[in-house]
Amino acid sequence: MSTIIGVDIGTSVTKAVAFDETGGALTAAVRRSHVEMLPGGRVEQDLDDVEAGVGEVVREVATAIGGPPEAVALTGQGDGLWLRDGRGRPVRPAISWMDARASELVTRWLADGTIGAAYAHTGSGMFPGCHGPLLNWLQEHEPEVLDRAAVAGYCVDAVAQRLTGRVCLDASDATLPFLDPRTRRYAPEALEACGVADRADLLPVPAAPGTVLGLDDRGARLLGLPEGLPVVAGPYDLPACAIGSGVRAVGDGVLILGTTLASQVLTDRVDLDPLAEPAGMWLCTPDPGRWLRAMPAMVGTAALEWVLALVGATTADVDALLTESPPGARGVHAFPFLSEAGERAPFVEPSARGRLDGLSLATGRADAVRAVCEAIGYAARHCLDAAGLSGTLALCGGGTRSVMWARLMADVLGRPVRIPLEEQVGALGVVSVARASLSPGDEVPAGRHRVVEPREGVRALYEDGYGRYRAELATARGGWDRLAR
C-alpha cells in the first residue's frame, strides 16, 4: 500500500496524517505550537519550536503505520515573514501573519496610493502581516536583520529548507504581495512601490509545481526517516484546502471556517483591475491555467473564542448556545473584526474594530454568541460575493465540528454547503499534489462529504440581516478612516 504523510503546519497546531492511495486517512498526530503574543499587536513564532513539532508528529505517525511512508508532503500557514540565513537558521523570530506592527504603515499606504500601485501589477492587496509592509518596517527599524538574512520566505519553505537543505517556494506562498500570478514572476513595480526593491534578492524564485526534494541527513534524523525520502513542499494551507475539499470546476469555492475565514473560488482567468478595491489575491495552483480568487479575512474562530470567553463558555458549549438563541439573536448584531491588525478581505482596513449592538437587560449570553456567529457568516458571504462564487461551495475547518454553526452558515449564506467527511483537508490536498508529482496522472479522488441545506423559513431574515450588515459596514468604514487619520 502506498502511503504518504501530509503535514499541515498551522499557526497554533501542527498535524500529520498518513493517507493511503485512495485518500483515506490511516492515522494522525497533533502537537500545539507556541505563539508569542507581544505588546503592540506583535505576534511571533520560533522556527525551532515549529520544526520540533513537525518532527514529533511525523515520527508518531510513521511509527503507527509501521515504517517509512512513500513521501512527506508539507503545507501550512501562509504570509508572515520567516527570515533565515543561507543554512536555514532564523536570523530573528518569525513574524506571524497576525502581526500588527506595520498597521500604521499600511494605513498610510492605503491613503497615498502605494497599495493601489502594487495591486495594479499583482492583483494582491496588502495587510500588516504580509511581506511588503513587514520588509519595509524591518528596513527602517531592524536593517541589520535584513543584512544577515539570505531568504525572506514563509513557514512551509522554512521547514522544507530545514528538512532538505534546499530552498523551495511554492508559487501560492509567493503570491502576496509581489507576484504577478499570470507569469509567476515578481513584479518589479510592486517591489518599488513598497520601497524594498533593494531587498529583492531575499525573495526565493518560485519553484515548479510539485517539485520533489529529498530529506538530507539532518532532516532524516529529525523525522526518523531514511535520508533521500521524497519531500514535497506544496501549496500553502489555503489552496491545499481547496484541493482537498474537492474544488475542481471553475466557479466552485471553498470557505475555511478556521482562525482565518478564508474564501476561495476557482477561476480560469486573472483580472487585474486597477480600479478594484485592493484586497484579496489571485493564488497560483499546481495547474498553470487555474487560479483561486482568494479573500482570506482576519475574522474566524478567534472571534468566536473571544465571545465564548466573554460569556464564560467554551467551544463545547457552542451547539447548546446556538440552540438557545433564535435566528436573529433577539435583535443583537455584531461586527467580528477583533484582530489588532484590522481586516484584510474583502477590504483592507487596519483600523477595523468589532462591536456588539442591540444589547438590553433581556440579552442572554447565547444571544451574544449567536450574534457573533451570524456576523462571521455575513463576513463570509461578503468575501464569497467579492470572489465571484457561482458554483458549489465546500465548508471546512475547525468550525465545522459544530453542527449548529455549520447549519447557521448554510442559512446565512443562503446556499447548500458540502462538508468533507475527512477533516484534515489541507493535509489531504498537499498529499494529492505530492502523489501527482511522484506519479504523473495519478490524482487522489475527491473525498466523501455531507451536505447541509439552508432552511427556507429563515431566508428572508438573513437576507435582511446581510443587507443591514453591508449598510452598517459602509458607514463604519468611514468612521475607521477618520480614526486612522
C-alpha positions, 0 to 999 in steps of 0.5 A, a space after each residue: 500500500 502506498 502511503 504518504 504523510 501530509 503535514 499541515 503546519 498551522 499557526 497554533 497546531 501542527 498535524 500529520 496524517 498518513 493517507 493511503 492511495 485512495 485518500 483515506 486517512 490511516 492515522 494522525 498526530 497533533 502537537 500545539 505550537 507556541 505563539 508569542 503574543 507581544 505588546 503592540 499587536 506583535 505576534 511571533 513564532 520560533 522556527 525551532 519550536 515549529 520544526 520540533 513539532 513537525 518532527 514529533 508528529 511525523 515520527 508518531 505517525 510513521 511509527 503507527 503505520 509501521 515504517 517509512 511512508 512513500 513521501 512527506 508532503 508539507 503545507 501550512 500557514 501562509 504570509 508572515 515573514 520567516 527570515 533565515 540565513 543561507 543554512 536555514 537558521 532564523 536570523 530573528 523570530 518569525 513574524 506571524 501573519 497576525 502581526 500588527 506592527 506595520 498597521 500604521 504603515 499600511 494605513 498610510 499606504 492605503 491613503 497615498 496610493 502605494 497599495 493601489 500601485 502594487 495591486 495594479 501589477 499583482 492583483 494582491 492587496 496588502 495587510 500588516 502581516 504580509 511581506 511588503 509592509 513587514 520588509 519595509 518596517 524591518 528596513 527602517 527599524 531592524 536593517 541589520 536583520 535584513 543584512 544577515 538574512 539570505 531568504 525572506 520566505 514563509 513557514 512551509 519553505 522554512 521547514 522544507 529548507 530545514 528538512 532538505 537543505 534546499 530552498 523551495 517556494 511554492 508559487 501560492 506562498 509567493 503570491 502576496 504581495 509581489 507576484 504577478 500570478 499570470 507569469 509567476 514572476 515578481 513584479 518589479 513595480 510592486 517591489 518599488 512601490 513598497 520601497 524594498 526593491 533593494 531587498 529583492 534578492 531575499 525573495 526565493 524564485 518560485 519553484 515548479 509545481 510539485 517539485 520533489 526534494 529529498 530529506 538530507 541527513 539532518 532532516 532524516 534524523 529529525 523525522 526518523 526517516 531514511 535520508 533521500 525520502 521524497 519531500 514535497 513542499 506544496 501549496 500553502 494551507 489555503 489552496 491545499 484546502 481547496 484541493 482537498 475539499 474537492 474544488 475542481 470546476 471553475 466557479 466552485 469555492 471553498 470557505 475555511 471556517 478556521 482562525 482565518 475565514 478564508 474564501 476561495 473560488 476557482 477561476 480560469 482567468 486573472 483580472 487585474 483591475 486597477 480600479 478594484 478595491 485592493 484586497 484579496 489575491 489571485 493564488 497560483 495552483 499546481 495547474 498553470 491555467 487555474 487560479 483561486 480568487 482568494 479573500 482570506 479575512 482576519 475574522 474566524 474562530 478567534 472571534 468566536 473564542 473571544 465571545 465564548 470567553 466573554 460569556 464564560 463558555 467554551 467551544 463545547 458549549 457552542 451547539 447548546 448556545 446556538 440552540 438557545 438563541 433564535 435566528 436573529 439573536 433577539 435583535 443583537 448584531 455584531 461586527 467580528 473584526 477583533 484582530 489588532 491588525 484590522 481586516 484584510 478581505 474583502 477590504 483592507 482596513 487596519 483600523 477595523 474594530 468589532 462591536 456588539 449592538 442591540 444589547 438590553 437587560 433581556 440579552 442572554 449570553 447565547 444571544 451574544 454568541 449567536 450574534 457573533 456567529 451570524 456576523 462571521 457568516 455575513 463576513 463570509 458571504 461578503 468575501 464569497 460575493 467579492 470572489 465571484 462564487 457561482 458554483 458549489 461551495 465546500 465548508 471546512 475547518 475547525 468550525 465545522 465540528 459544530 453542527 449548529 454553526 455549520 447549519 447557521 452558515 448554510 442559512 446565512 449564506 443562503 446556499 447548500 454547503 458540502 462538508 468533507 467527511 475527512 477533516 484534515 483537508 489541507 493535509 489531504 490536498 498537499 498529499 494529492 499534489 505530492 502523489 501527482 508529482 511522484 506519479 504523473 496522472 495519478 490524482 487522489 479522488 475527491 473525498 466523501 462529504 455531507 451536505 447541509 441545506 439552508 432552511 427556507 423559513 429563515 431566508 428572508 431574515 438573513 437576507 435582511 440581516 446581510 443587507 443591514 450588515 453591508 449598510 452598517 459596514 459602509 458607514 463604519 468604514 468611514 468612521 475607521 478612516 477618520 480614526 486612522 487619520 
